[in-house]
């Protein structure tokens, strides 16, 4: 039994065996170009391309505006006990958050769900990006390893900040006009898969392309299945994982029998504050069946 978008039985023995008692922990990879004041009016303040890697049958709601808050757009976790968490989302006020997990040994199931770090930022109306991450940094020990990006896109200033609870105790504000990669180690850690994907991403975003062509080319980057092995840095951090699994995890687009890339997301924010959010998501745990949806809206001042 393997039905997507939350309709499957999470007590199914295959799901229990794979998810609750086996590696890997959910992964993900993110590439983004942050240029708050691009020289060309046709350029973008943000270009973000991200993959969500998960067990194919983990219950999930595809990206949409929340029923409980029509200002927020994201996919949602429906896993029991973690309902309402997310991995990537944006709201109409210009707040954006994105999460990747940190590759390490077996996670502690008693710690708090990391997906709420994204959801809580998107619903928080009082704290800016850096203040929120400072608060999170004081509570970092309550979670398994993670990396969290928080951002605000405002008429007067754009800000992107980063914190990883396996790195520095202090969050950082990222330099503008930069291209960044975030896999399952700390920001811009030079794993071979991250470097390979970042090169592909950079070659696309440095071109002047129509929006639809840009989205399609970025989706091609996210679906690159070239293996980037051997990688001593990734393998050292992933001690305890099988050689087979580390090999599968070495590609930008991960593919294994029960686990891999099941969501591609592209977010574009142009100079006028127009947002294009495109999600391509796997259907019914079938790697040959995908659905693509796109949302457009203008940021509110």
N, C-alpha and C positions, 0 to 999 in steps of 0.2 A: 504494500500500500504506500503510495507516494503522491500525495495531492498537495499542490502548492497553495499559498495565500491563506494558510491557517485552517484548512478544512481537514487536514489529516490527523490521525490519532497519534499524539506524541508519546503514548504508552506502547506503541508498536515495538516489538522486540528488536527489530533491526535499528530503529531510531535510538532506542535505549542503549544498545550495544555500541553504536557508533558515536553517539553524541555524549552520553554521560560517562562512558568508561574508556574512551579512546582519544588519542590525539587525532587531528590537530585542534588547537583552539581557533576560533574564527579569526580570519586574517583581514585582508584588504590592502589596497594600494591607492595612493593619491598623487597626482601630478597637478601643479597649478602655477600659473603665471599671474603675478600680482603687480599691476601697473596703475596706480590710482589716478594718474593724470597723463594718459597716453597722448602723444603728439598729434595723432590723427583722429579726427572725429569718427572714423570708421573702425577704430581699434577698440579694445576691450579693457576695462578696469580689472576684470577677473576672467580668466579662462581656467576652469577646473575640470579634470577628468579623473574619475574614480571607479574602482572595482570593489564590490563586496564579495568576499569569499566566505562560503558557509556550507554546512551540510545541506544537500539539496532539499531535504524534507523538513528543515526547521521552519515552523509556521511563521509567516511573514505577510504583512500587508504591503502591497505595492504603493509607490509614491502617489500621494494625493493631498489635497488640502484637508486638514483634520476636521472631522465632524464636530469636535468640541471647540475648535478654534480655527476659523477659516482664514486666519492670517498666516498660518504655518503650513509649509509644504515639505513633506518627507515621507519616506517609507517608515514602517513601524514594525517592531518586533512583537510577535504574538506568543512567544514562548511562555509557558506557565511560570508565573512569578516575575517575569520581565516584560510583561505587556506594557506597551507605551514607550519603551526605549527605542532609540534610533541610532543610525550610524552616520547619517548625513542629512542635513536639512537647512532650509532657509525660511525666513519670514518676510512679510511685505514691508517691514520697517528696515530691512537691510541687514539683519543679524543672520549669520551663517555659522554652522558648526559641523565638524567632521571628525570622525574617530577611526583610529586603527588600533588593533591589539598588538601587544609586544610578544614576539616569539620567545617562549620560555617553557619550562617544564609544565607538568600537569597543573592546571589552574585550581585554585581553592574554591570549591562550589559554595562555600559559606560567605564569601565576600559579596559586596554589593554589585548589582548589574551596571556595567559600564555604559550601556546605551542611554541611561538616564542623564548622563553628563551632557549629551547632545540635547535631549528634550528639555532639560531644565534650563539650559542657556536660551533656547528659542522662546521659552515662555517667560523668562525673567525680564522684567521691565525696569529694573533698578540698577543693574550692574553693567558696566561696559566690559569689553572683551578681556582686558588685562586684569581688572578687578575680579572678574569671575574666575579666571584661571588662578589668581592668587588664593582665592578661597578654596578652589579645588586642590591646590598644592598642599594645603594644610590637612586635607583629608585623603591624600593620595594613597596612604597605607590601607585604606578601607577597600581598595580595589585590586584586582589582578592587573598585570602590566598593561598600560595603554599609552597612546599618544592622542592629544586633543588639540584641534585647531578651532579657534573662535575668531570671528571677523565681524566687522560692522562697515557697511557701505552707506555713507552719509553724503549729503550735498556738500558739506564743508571739508570732510576728511574721511578717508578710507583707512581702516586698520585691520591687520591680520596678526594674531598672536598664537603662540605655541607653548604647550607644556607636555612633558612626558614624565610619568612617575617612576621611570627607571633611569632618569638622567638628572639634570640639575634640579635643585630644590626650587629654583625661581623660574617662573614663566618668562618668555621673551617676546618682544614686539619685533616682527620681521621687517627687514629692510624692503622698501618699495622697489618697484622695477626689477623684481627678481623672479627666477624660475626655480621651483622647489620640487623635491620628491620626498614622499613619506611612505615607507613600507612598514615592516614589522620590527624595525629597530628604531633608533632615534632619528629625528629629522635629518635628511640628507646623508644618513649613514651609507657609505658606498658599497652596498651589496651589488652584485653583478646585475640582478634583475632590475633593481631600482635605477642603476646607471643606464642600462639598456633602454628601459622604458622612458627615462628622462631624455635621452638622445632622440628617440622617436617623437616624443611629445614636442621637444624644442624645434625639431625640423618642421613640424606642422604649424605651430603657433607663430613662427617667424615668417610665415608666408601671409600675404594678404588674400584671404579667401572669402567668398560669400558665406553667410552664416550656415546654410544647409551643408555646404561642402566641408566647412570647418567641423561641424558636428560629425559628419560621416567619417572624416579622416581621423578624428579623435577616437571614435568608436573602433576603428581599425587598430589604432595603437593599443587600446584596452583589450583587444581580442588577440593580441600577439602571443602565440603559444611556444615561442622559441625557448628551449631550456637553457638556463644560464648556470651550468655546472661544469666543473666543480667550483664551489664558492666557499673557501675556508671560513670566511667571516660569518656567513649564514649558518654553516654547519656547526661552528663552534657555539654560536648562540642557541642553536636548536638541538643541543645534546639531549638524548632521550627519545628523539624522533627517529623513526626508521629511515634508512637510506632511501627507500622508495618514496616516502612521503616528502622528505627534504628535496628530492629530485623534482617531484611534482610541484612543490611550492616555489621552485626556482624560476618559473615563468611569470610574466605579467598576468596572463590569463591562465588560471590554474585549472587543471583537469585531472580528476581521478574518478573512481567508480561511484563513490557516494558523496564526494566533497569537491568543491571548486568554485569558480567564479559564476555567480548566478544573477548579478546585477551590475550593469554599466550605467554610470551617471555622468552627464555633461552639464555644467552650469556656466553660462555666459552672462556677464553684466557689462553693458556698453556704457559709453560716456554719458548718455542721457538717463541712465538708471533703468533701462529696459532689461529684464531678466528673461532668459530662455533656459528652461530646466527640462532636460531630456533624459528619460530613463528607459533602458532596454532590460527587460527582466525575463528570466527563464519561466516557462510554464510547465506545471505538472512534473517537475523534476526531470524533464526531458531536454537534454542539451541540444536537440534539433528543433525545439519549439520555443520561440521567443515572442514577446510582445513589446512594442515600443510606444511610449506615450510622451507627449510634450506639453509643457505649460509655459505660457508667456504672461508676464505682468510687469507693471512699472512700480518701482520702489516709491514708497510714500515718504515725503519729507517729514 
